Amino acid sequence: MKVLVLTGPESSGKSWLANELQQHFGGIVVGEYVRHFIDSQQRDTCYADISTIAKGQLAWEDTARAERPQLLILDTNLLSNILWSRELFGDCPEWIEPALLEREYHLHLLLDPRGVEWVSDGQRCQPELEQRLAFHHACSGWLTTHGQPMVEISGTWGERQAKVIALVENWLTDTE
C-alpha cells in the first residue's frame, strides 16, 4: 500500500486532485474530517474541538488503511490539524504531533496557493493570498524539518492536474 497525502493551504486543489487521482489510479480517498464535523455541528470550531477532529481524521484514515488499498489518497492528514490549531488558537494538543510522526506517509504533494483563485465555500477563512502563502510555508517547513518526502505542486488547475497525474504515475511505477 502506498500512502499519498495532499497538503497545503485551503483552496489550492487538494480535494479536487484527490478525486482526480482516484479516478485515474483507483484506490481510496480519505476526505477532511473537519468539514464533516463543521457540517454536523453547524458552528465554527473551538480549541476544545481540536482533539475530537484529529481523532476523527485518524479514525477515517485507519478505516481506509485497514482495507489495504494499493493506493491510499489522503485529502489531508494531522499536519493540517496541527497548523490550523496553531493558526486559529495559538496552541495545539500535545498528542497530535507525535501521533502524526508515528505514521508512515510515502509522499506529500504540497500545493502552492499561487496560480489558482481562492474559492469561498462557507468554511474557508483565508481569502488573502498572503495568508495562504504563510500556511504553505508552515507546511513546507514542518515537512522539511521532519524529513517527510515532499514534492511541491504549482501552476494553473490544468497544469496541476497534468503534473500530479504524471508524477503519481511515475511514483507508482518506480515503487512497485
NORBEL-V237602 format. One record per backbone hydrogen bond with DSSP energy under -1.0 kcal/mol. NH is the residue of the N-H (numbers start at 1). CO is the residue of the C=O. E is the energy in kcal/mol with one decimal. If there is no record, write none. Layout:
nh co e
NH CO E
NH CO E
//
This chain:
nh co e
2 70 -2.4
4 72 -3.1
5 107 -2.9
6 74 -3.1
7 109 -2.7
17 13 -2.9
18 14 -2.5
19 15 -2.1
20 16 -2.3
21 17 -2.9
22 18 -2.2
23 19 -2.4
24 20 -1.9
25 21 -3.3
26 22 -2.3
28 71 -2.1
30 73 -2.7
36 32 -1.1
37 33 -2.7
38 34 -2.7
39 35 -2.5
40 36 -2.7
41 37 -2.5
42 38 -2.1
49 46 -2.0
50 47 -1.5
53 49 -2.7
54 50 -2.7
55 51 -2.7
56 52 -2.2
57 53 -2.4
58 54 -2.4
59 55 -2.4
60 56 -2.3
61 57 -2.5
62 58 -3.3
63 59 -2.3
64 60 -1.9
65 61 -2.8
66 62 -2.2
68 65 -1.8
72 2 -3.0
73 28 -3.4
74 4 -3.4
75 30 -2.9
80 77 -1.4
82 78 -2.6
83 79 -2.7
84 80 -2.9
85 81 -2.2
86 82 -2.3
87 83 -2.5
88 84 -3.1
89 85 -2.5
90 86 -1.3
96 93 -1.5
99 95 -1.7
100 96 -2.2
101 97 -2.5
102 98 -1.4
103 100 -1.4
106 3 -1.4
107 3 -1.5
108 149 -1.9
109 5 -3.2
110 151 -2.2
111 7 -2.9
112 153 -3.0
132 128 -1.8
133 129 -2.8
134 130 -1.8
135 131 -1.8
136 132 -2.5
137 133 -2.7
138 134 -2.2
139 135 -2.4
140 136 -2.6
141 137 -2.8
142 138 -2.3
143 139 -2.6
144 140 -2.6
145 141 -2.8
146 142 -2.0
147 144 -1.6
148 143 -2.8
151 108 -2.4
153 110 -2.9
160 156 -2.8
161 157 -2.4
162 158 -2.4
163 159 -2.7
164 160 -2.9
165 161 -2.5
166 162 -2.2
167 163 -2.8
168 164 -2.8
169 165 -2.3
170 166 -2.4
171 167 -2.7
172 168 -2.9
173 169 -2.0
174 170 -2.9
175 171 -1.4
//
